Amino acid sequence: MKTLLQDLSLSAVVAGFIATVISYAGPLVIIFQVAQAADMPQAALTSWVWAISIGSGVLGIVLSMRYRVPVIIAWNAPGSALLITLLPGISLNEAVGAYLISSLIILLVGLSGSFDRIVSRLPAAISAGMLAGILFSFGTGLFVSLQQQPLLVLAMFFTYLLGKRLMPRYAVLAVLLVGVSIAMGLGELRSDALVVGPAIPQWITPEFSWQATLNIALPLVLVALTGQFLPGVTVLRTAGYHSIPASPLITQSGVWSALLAPFGCHGLTLAAITAAICTGREAHEDPARRYVAGVSGGVFYLLLGLFGATLVSIFTAFPAALIAALAGLALLAAISGALAGAMAVPDDREAALITFLVTASGMSFLGLSAAFWGLIFGLAAHLLLRLRRPRRRSARASPTPVASEPQETAAR
């Protein structure tokens, strides 16, 4: 605790807060859509929000303190999207049973250490291209939001530029303050929507069925590993945190997901997009002190999770353009770094570009996310383009063609 207080900085706390705000701004809406589609009772929805919030908060704090790295935990966002079509066909108890099975499978993946071995073999340029593709839509979303609220977005944009020029560590904080102030001045911040109310967890007894296991548990595992853990680990590696192994992070996520599954938690994973906010220089110039952003994000998760009704009202009050602009500006540095990493190795530029384009497209095929297919297409391009061609031997060639060898090698 003493070390934490010594390393505490306003910029890191703000980075954690913004990461939490952005985590809730979009993915939480998907959960409400799932609940509506499945005709879920309000008590079960409140318990679900409580479980994913408390789990993300506790696990983020524990892992960030343990490894001194900004580990941001969030719920399985692509898994939430899958549930929109899958959950209405089964009972809530069967869904919880599927959550429990998927959590145990992820736990086994973490314990086996296989994920670490796979990630360590990925070319750095391909990983960076995937990360840039994931973050790309948030960068463009900044300027798309200009159509909705030009005054608000332009003010936030130029505040960011001035902040980067005058006080880089606090540029994003300045953007947040200016954005909220202008939204209030324009009457866009709906303060009347704010309410105070706690979230009460509800126990849901798991029931197991083959249908739920095949239709929910296995897809949840697949999208968690390819759409969350893989880009989440890539964010940490790109930021220079190579010493932290992926396996313990996956293992702990599996354990906490299993513990909270009976309360409605469909899966905790590594965050990717919001993690990029906490691993960059905006959080702190010293990488060793950026873990405070992970702890800060965890604390805000806990506070918001304890007051479920209040949490919902906060994001109802914020205008959508403010959230989009804040996310885009907070991630500019991360996008820049990922693009630079993708283009850093000349021989891998084309494969990295293909990875970036496929991932940024947002396509979905066979139920798998664009991040997964970006990785597959990028690796295929990398292997084909870097594959050495077999040497052609001439029938009249000298037994020892020493002079021609350097030229042949250079041509490759």
Backbone torsions as a table, in degrees:
resi	resn	phi	psi	omega
1	MET	NA	-37.9	179.9
2	LYS	-63.6	-42.0	178.5
3	THR	-64.2	-39.6	178.9
4	LEU	-61.1	-44.1	179.1
5	LEU	-64.8	-35.5	177.7
6	GLN	-68.9	-34.6	-178.1
7	ASP	-87.5	-5.6	-175.5
8	LEU	-61.6	137.3	176.8
9	SER	-146.6	149.2	-178.6
10	LEU	-63.4	-40.1	-177.8
11	SER	-62.9	-38.3	179.2
12	ALA	-69.6	-41.0	178.2
13	VAL	-62.3	-42.5	179.3
14	VAL	-65.5	-40.9	178.2
15	ALA	-59.5	-42.8	177.6
16	GLY	-64.3	-39.2	179.4
17	PHE	-64.9	-46.4	-179.1
18	ILE	-64.3	-39.9	178.1
19	ALA	-60.3	-40.4	179.0
20	THR	-67.4	-43.6	179.3
21	VAL	-58.7	-46.0	-178.0
22	ILE	-69.1	-33.2	177.0
23	SER	-59.4	-39.9	-178.1
24	TYR	-83.6	-26.6	-170.4
25	ALA	-60.9	-39.4	-177.7
26	GLY	-107.5	-58.7	-176.1
27	PRO	-57.6	-30.9	-179.4
28	LEU	-67.3	-32.7	178.1
29	VAL	-62.3	-36.9	178.9
30	ILE	-61.9	-40.7	179.8
31	ILE	-63.3	-38.9	176.9
32	PHE	-64.7	-37.5	177.6
33	GLN	-65.4	-40.2	177.3
34	VAL	-61.2	-47.0	-178.7
35	ALA	-61.1	-39.3	179.5
36	GLN	-68.2	-42.3	-179.7
37	ALA	-64.2	-36.1	-178.1
38	ALA	-90.5	2.2	-178.4
39	ASP	54.0	47.0	-175.8
40	MET	-77.3	137.6	176.3
41	PRO	-60.6	149.4	-178.1
42	GLN	-60.5	-36.2	-179.7
43	ALA	-64.5	-38.6	178.9
44	ALA	-68.4	-39.2	177.4
45	LEU	-63.7	-43.7	178.5
46	THR	-61.4	-41.6	178.7
47	SER	-64.6	-39.2	178.4
48	TRP	-60.2	-48.6	179.2
49	VAL	-61.8	-41.5	178.6
50	TRP	-60.8	-45.8	-175.5
51	ALA	-64.5	-47.7	-178.1
52	ILE	-69.3	-30.9	179.7
53	SER	-72.9	-49.5	-179.4
54	ILE	-64.1	-42.9	178.8
55	GLY	-61.9	-45.3	179.0
56	SER	-62.6	-40.0	-178.4
57	GLY	-68.2	-52.1	-177.5
58	VAL	-62.9	-47.2	-177.2
59	LEU	-66.4	-39.0	178.0
60	GLY	-62.8	-42.6	179.2
61	ILE	-65.5	-47.3	-177.1
62	VAL	-61.7	-47.6	-176.9
63	LEU	-71.3	-37.8	178.5
64	SER	-64.6	-41.1	178.4
65	MET	-70.7	-37.4	-177.1
66	ARG	-66.7	-43.9	-174.0
67	TYR	-104.8	-2.8	-177.7
68	ARG	54.5	42.3	-179.7
69	VAL	-135.1	142.2	179.5
70	PRO	-72.1	85.3	179.7
71	VAL	-90.7	114.9	-179.7
72	ILE	-105.2	122.7	179.7
73	ILE	-105.3	142.0	176.2
74	ALA	-144.7	175.3	177.2
75	TRP	-84.8	164.2	-176.9
76	ASN	-70.9	92.2	-175.4
77	ALA	-65.7	-49.2	176.8
78	PRO	-63.5	-29.6	175.1
79	GLY	-64.8	-36.8	176.3
80	SER	-60.1	-42.9	-179.8
81	ALA	-63.3	-38.9	177.8
82	LEU	-60.6	-36.0	-174.6
83	LEU	-68.3	-17.6	-179.4
84	ILE	-58.7	-40.5	-179.5
85	THR	-95.2	-22.7	-174.0
86	LEU	-89.5	-35.9	-171.8
87	LEU	-69.7	-36.2	-177.5
88	PRO	-60.6	-20.9	-175.3
89	GLY	-85.1	-6.6	-178.1
90	ILE	-133.7	170.1	179.3
91	SER	-78.3	160.9	179.2
92	LEU	-63.6	-36.2	178.9
93	ASN	-65.6	-39.1	176.4
94	GLU	-67.4	-36.4	177.8
95	ALA	-62.7	-42.9	178.4
96	VAL	-64.0	-38.3	175.0
97	GLY	-60.8	-40.0	177.4
98	ALA	-66.9	-38.6	176.4
99	TYR	-58.9	-42.6	-178.0
100	LEU	-64.9	-42.8	179.6
101	ILE	-64.8	-44.7	179.7
102	SER	-62.7	-37.0	178.5
103	SER	-65.2	-40.0	179.8
104	LEU	-68.9	-35.4	176.9
105	ILE	-65.4	-43.9	177.9
106	ILE	-63.4	-37.5	175.8
107	LEU	-59.5	-43.5	179.0
108	LEU	-65.4	-38.0	176.9
109	VAL	-62.0	-42.4	178.9
110	GLY	-65.3	-42.9	-179.3
111	LEU	-67.0	-30.8	-177.3
112	SER	-72.5	-24.4	-178.6
113	GLY	77.5	5.2	-177.1
114	SER	-67.5	-32.3	-178.4
115	PHE	-64.1	-41.3	178.0
116	ASP	-58.7	-42.6	-177.8
117	ARG	-66.0	-37.1	179.7
118	ILE	-68.2	-47.1	-176.8
119	VAL	-64.4	-37.2	-177.6
120	SER	-65.6	-19.8	-178.6
121	ARG	-94.6	-3.3	179.7
122	LEU	-75.4	130.6	173.9
123	PRO	-59.5	138.8	-176.3
124	ALA	-60.7	-37.6	-178.8
125	ALA	-65.3	-37.3	178.8
126	ILE	-66.5	-44.1	178.7
127	SER	-61.7	-43.0	-180.0
128	ALA	-66.0	-38.1	177.5
129	GLY	-63.7	-38.7	177.4
130	MET	-64.6	-44.4	179.6
131	LEU	-62.3	-43.7	179.0
132	ALA	-61.3	-38.4	178.5
133	GLY	-66.6	-38.0	178.6
134	ILE	-64.4	-41.1	-175.5
135	LEU	-84.2	-14.0	-172.0
136	PHE	-56.5	-45.9	-176.2
137	SER	-63.2	-27.8	178.2
138	PHE	-73.0	-34.3	175.7
139	GLY	-67.1	-44.9	179.1
140	THR	-71.2	-29.0	177.8
141	GLY	-60.7	-29.1	176.7
142	LEU	-57.2	-45.6	-175.2
143	PHE	-85.1	-25.7	173.3
144	VAL	-65.1	-37.7	180.0
145	SER	-66.9	-14.9	177.8
146	LEU	-61.4	-30.1	179.4
147	GLN	-66.7	-32.5	-176.0
148	GLN	-82.3	-47.0	-175.8
149	GLN	-134.8	75.9	-174.8
150	PRO	-60.0	-43.5	-178.5
151	LEU	-64.1	-46.9	-179.0
152	LEU	-61.7	-49.6	-175.3
153	VAL	-69.3	-41.8	178.9
154	LEU	-63.6	-40.7	178.2
155	ALA	-62.6	-42.2	178.4
156	MET	-66.6	-39.4	-179.1
157	PHE	-63.0	-49.1	-178.1
158	PHE	-73.4	-27.1	172.6
159	THR	-63.3	-40.6	178.2
160	TYR	-62.6	-45.8	-179.4
161	LEU	-62.7	-44.5	178.0
162	LEU	-65.2	-39.8	178.5
163	GLY	-63.3	-41.8	178.2
164	LYS	-64.5	-30.0	179.4
165	ARG	-78.1	-38.3	-172.0
166	LEU	-101.2	-38.7	-176.4
167	MET	-149.0	76.9	-171.9
168	PRO	-54.2	-38.3	-175.5
169	ARG	-67.6	-23.9	-175.0
170	TYR	-114.2	16.3	-178.3
171	ALA	-63.1	-44.2	-178.0
172	VAL	-68.9	-36.1	175.4
173	LEU	-61.2	-43.6	178.4
174	ALA	-61.7	-40.3	178.4
175	VAL	-60.9	-44.4	179.9
176	LEU	-61.8	-46.8	-178.2
177	LEU	-64.5	-43.7	179.3
178	VAL	-65.5	-42.0	-179.5
179	GLY	-61.7	-46.4	179.6
180	VAL	-65.5	-40.7	-179.8
181	SER	-62.8	-46.0	-179.5
182	ILE	-67.6	-40.0	178.1
183	ALA	-60.0	-40.4	177.4
184	MET	-66.7	-41.8	-179.9
185	GLY	-64.4	-34.5	179.4
186	LEU	-84.5	-3.9	-178.2
187	GLY	75.2	19.8	-178.6
188	GLU	-89.2	-14.5	179.0
189	LEU	-91.4	109.4	-173.7
190	ARG	-82.3	82.7	-179.4
191	SER	-66.1	-23.1	179.8
192	ASP	-70.4	-16.8	-179.6
193	ALA	-81.8	-12.4	-176.6
194	LEU	-74.4	129.2	176.3
195	VAL	-134.5	161.1	178.6
196	VAL	-117.5	124.4	-179.6
197	GLY	-165.0	136.4	-178.5
198	PRO	-79.6	159.9	174.1
199	ALA	-100.0	132.4	-178.6
200	ILE	-111.2	118.0	179.8
201	PRO	-67.7	147.8	-179.7
202	GLN	-129.5	128.0	179.1
203	TRP	-76.2	131.3	177.7
204	ILE	-122.6	113.7	-176.9
205	THR	-67.8	124.7	-178.6
206	PRO	-69.1	142.5	170.5
207	GLU	-127.4	142.8	-173.0
208	PHE	-114.8	137.0	177.3
209	SER	-148.3	151.0	178.7
210	TRP	-63.7	-35.6	-179.5
211	GLN	-61.9	-47.4	-179.4
212	ALA	-67.7	-36.0	179.5
213	THR	-64.1	-46.4	-177.7
214	LEU	-74.3	-39.5	-173.6
215	ASN	-86.7	-23.6	-176.2
216	ILE	-120.0	-52.6	-173.5
217	ALA	-61.5	-52.0	-177.3
218	LEU	-65.2	-44.6	174.4
219	PRO	-60.2	-37.3	177.8
220	LEU	-61.7	-41.3	178.6
221	VAL	-63.5	-45.5	-175.8
222	LEU	-63.9	-47.6	-178.4
223	VAL	-72.1	-27.8	177.0
224	ALA	-67.3	-44.6	-177.9
225	LEU	-71.2	-42.7	-175.3
226	THR	-87.5	-34.5	-174.4
227	GLY	-97.2	-14.2	-177.7
228	GLN	-125.5	-58.8	-175.5
229	PHE	-65.1	-42.6	-178.1
230	LEU	-63.4	-53.6	175.8
231	PRO	-65.7	-30.3	178.1
232	GLY	-63.6	-44.3	176.5
233	VAL	-66.1	-37.0	178.3
234	THR	-60.7	-40.7	177.7
235	VAL	-58.5	-46.9	-179.8
236	LEU	-63.6	-43.0	-179.4
237	ARG	-65.9	-43.2	-179.3
238	THR	-63.4	-33.3	179.2
239	ALA	-78.7	-4.0	176.9
240	GLY	99.9	4.8	-179.4
241	TYR	-90.9	74.8	-176.3
242	HIS	-87.0	-17.6	-173.7
243	SER	-77.1	-23.1	-176.5
244	ILE	-81.1	121.8	180.0
245	PRO	-76.7	150.3	-179.0
246	ALA	-76.8	-32.4	-172.9
247	SER	-57.6	-46.9	178.7
248	PRO	-62.8	-33.1	179.0
249	LEU	-66.0	-43.2	178.9
250	ILE	-68.0	-41.1	179.9
251	THR	-61.0	-48.9	-179.8
252	GLN	-64.2	-37.3	177.2
253	SER	-62.5	-41.0	178.2
254	GLY	-64.2	-41.3	-179.8
255	VAL	-62.8	-50.6	-176.6
256	TRP	-69.7	-33.5	176.1
257	SER	-63.0	-41.4	179.0
258	ALA	-65.5	-41.6	-179.6
259	LEU	-64.2	-35.6	-175.3
260	LEU	-96.7	-4.4	-179.7
261	ALA	-56.4	-43.0	179.9
262	PRO	-64.6	-9.9	176.6
263	PHE	-101.3	4.2	175.8
264	GLY	110.0	-0.2	-178.0
265	CYS	-72.7	120.9	-177.5
266	HIS	-91.6	-1.5	174.8
267	GLY	144.7	131.0	174.6
268	LEU	-103.5	138.4	-177.8
269	THR	-140.5	175.0	170.3
270	LEU	-71.1	137.8	172.8
271	ALA	-81.3	153.0	179.0
272	ALA	-116.1	-60.2	-175.6
273	ILE	-63.7	-50.6	-178.8
274	THR	-70.4	-27.4	177.5
275	ALA	-64.6	-32.3	-179.9
276	ALA	-63.7	-26.7	177.4
277	ILE	-69.7	-35.6	-173.9
278	CYS	-90.1	-12.4	-177.7
279	THR	-99.9	-2.6	-177.7
280	GLY	-95.0	179.9	-177.5
281	ARG	-66.3	-23.7	179.2
282	GLU	-62.0	-29.6	177.4
283	ALA	-71.4	-45.0	174.9
284	HIS	-172.8	147.2	178.3
285	GLU	-65.0	-33.1	-178.5
286	ASP	-90.7	113.7	-179.6
287	PRO	-57.8	-27.8	-178.3
288	ALA	-71.4	-14.8	-178.7
289	ARG	-108.0	4.5	-179.1
290	ARG	-77.3	-13.8	178.7
291	TYR	-60.7	-22.0	177.8
292	VAL	-59.8	-32.5	177.7
293	ALA	-64.0	-37.8	176.4
294	GLY	-65.4	-41.4	177.6
295	VAL	-66.1	-43.8	179.1
296	SER	-60.0	-45.9	177.6
297	GLY	-59.5	-40.2	178.2
298	GLY	-62.8	-40.7	179.1
299	VAL	-63.5	-43.3	179.4
300	PHE	-67.1	-35.0	173.9
301	TYR	-58.2	-45.6	-178.7
302	LEU	-62.8	-45.2	-178.4
303	LEU	-62.7	-45.3	-179.2
304	LEU	-71.1	-34.3	179.4
305	GLY	-67.0	-33.4	179.9
306	LEU	-69.6	-24.0	-179.3
307	PHE	-120.8	77.8	-174.1
308	GLY	-61.7	-44.7	-179.4
309	ALA	-65.5	-38.9	177.8
310	THR	-64.0	-40.4	179.8
311	LEU	-57.8	-46.7	-179.7
312	VAL	-62.1	-42.1	-176.1
313	SER	-69.1	-31.5	-179.8
314	ILE	-61.1	-44.6	-176.7
315	PHE	-81.3	-13.4	169.9
316	THR	-76.2	-31.5	-176.9
317	ALA	-75.7	-35.2	-178.1
318	PHE	-72.9	134.5	172.4
319	PRO	-68.2	145.6	-176.7
320	ALA	-60.9	-35.4	-178.4
321	ALA	-64.6	-34.4	178.8
322	LEU	-64.7	-44.6	-180.0
323	ILE	-64.5	-44.2	-178.2
324	ALA	-63.7	-43.9	-179.7
325	ALA	-67.4	-40.5	179.6
326	LEU	-63.0	-43.9	179.2
327	ALA	-63.6	-46.2	-178.6
328	GLY	-62.0	-44.5	-179.4
329	LEU	-69.3	-38.9	-179.4
330	ALA	-66.7	-23.7	-176.1
331	LEU	-102.7	2.9	-178.8
332	LEU	-58.2	-45.0	-179.2
333	ALA	-64.3	-38.7	179.5
334	ALA	-67.1	-39.5	177.6
335	ILE	-64.2	-43.9	179.0
336	SER	-60.2	-45.4	-179.6
337	GLY	-65.2	-38.7	179.7
338	ALA	-67.6	-41.7	178.0
339	LEU	-64.3	-40.1	177.7
340	ALA	-63.1	-42.1	178.2
341	GLY	-65.7	-35.7	-179.7
342	ALA	-67.1	-33.1	-177.2
343	MET	-98.3	4.5	-173.1
344	ALA	-70.0	-33.8	-177.5
345	VAL	-101.6	110.4	-175.4
346	PRO	-53.9	-41.4	-177.1
347	ASP	-69.2	-18.9	-177.5
348	ASP	-106.0	3.9	-173.9
349	ARG	-61.9	-42.9	-177.2
350	GLU	-67.3	-42.9	178.1
351	ALA	-64.7	-40.1	178.5
352	ALA	-65.9	-37.4	178.2
353	LEU	-64.7	-42.0	177.3
354	ILE	-62.1	-43.3	176.7
355	THR	-57.9	-46.1	-179.2
356	PHE	-61.4	-48.0	-175.8
357	LEU	-65.3	-43.7	179.9
358	VAL	-64.6	-44.7	-179.2
359	THR	-65.4	-43.4	-178.3
360	ALA	-68.7	-21.3	-178.6
361	SER	-65.4	-26.8	-178.2
362	GLY	75.1	12.0	-178.3
363	MET	-65.2	156.3	175.6
364	SER	-134.7	132.9	-176.5
365	PHE	-142.2	130.6	-178.7
366	LEU	57.8	29.4	178.6
367	GLY	78.4	7.4	-178.6
368	LEU	-107.8	147.5	-171.5
369	SER	-75.9	166.2	178.6
370	ALA	-63.3	-32.6	178.7
371	ALA	-62.3	-40.5	178.6
372	PHE	-64.8	-48.3	-178.0
373	TRP	-69.4	-31.8	174.8
374	GLY	-60.4	-41.6	178.1
375	LEU	-64.9	-43.8	-179.0
376	ILE	-63.8	-49.3	179.9
377	PHE	-64.8	-39.5	179.6
378	GLY	-64.8	-43.0	178.8
379	LEU	-67.0	-38.0	177.4
380	ALA	-63.0	-43.3	178.1
381	ALA	-64.7	-41.5	179.1
382	HIS	-60.2	-46.1	-177.6
383	LEU	-67.7	-41.7	-178.4
384	LEU	-71.0	-40.4	-177.7
385	LEU	-75.4	-29.2	-178.6
386	ARG	-95.2	-2.0	-178.9
387	LEU	-66.9	127.4	-179.4
388	ARG	-73.9	136.2	177.1
389	ARG	-80.1	145.7	179.0
390	PRO	-67.7	142.7	179.6
391	ARG	-72.1	139.9	176.8
392	ARG	-94.7	128.2	179.7
393	ARG	-104.4	127.3	178.2
394	SER	-82.6	144.6	-179.5
395	ALA	-66.2	-27.5	-178.5
396	ARG	-98.6	6.7	-175.0
397	ALA	-65.2	148.9	177.1
398	SER	-68.0	145.4	179.1
399	PRO	-58.4	-25.4	-179.2
400	THR	-129.8	77.6	-177.7
401	PRO	-80.0	68.5	-174.0
402	VAL	-69.4	-39.6	-172.6
403	ALA	-67.9	-34.2	-175.6
404	SER	-83.1	-13.9	-172.8
405	GLU	-63.8	-45.7	179.8
406	PRO	-60.7	-37.7	-179.9
407	GLN	-65.8	-41.0	179.6
408	GLU	-63.4	-41.8	179.7
409	THR	-66.1	-42.0	-177.9
410	ALA	-65.7	-33.1	-179.1
411	ALA	-65.4	-27.2	177.7
412	ARG	-74.1	NA	NA
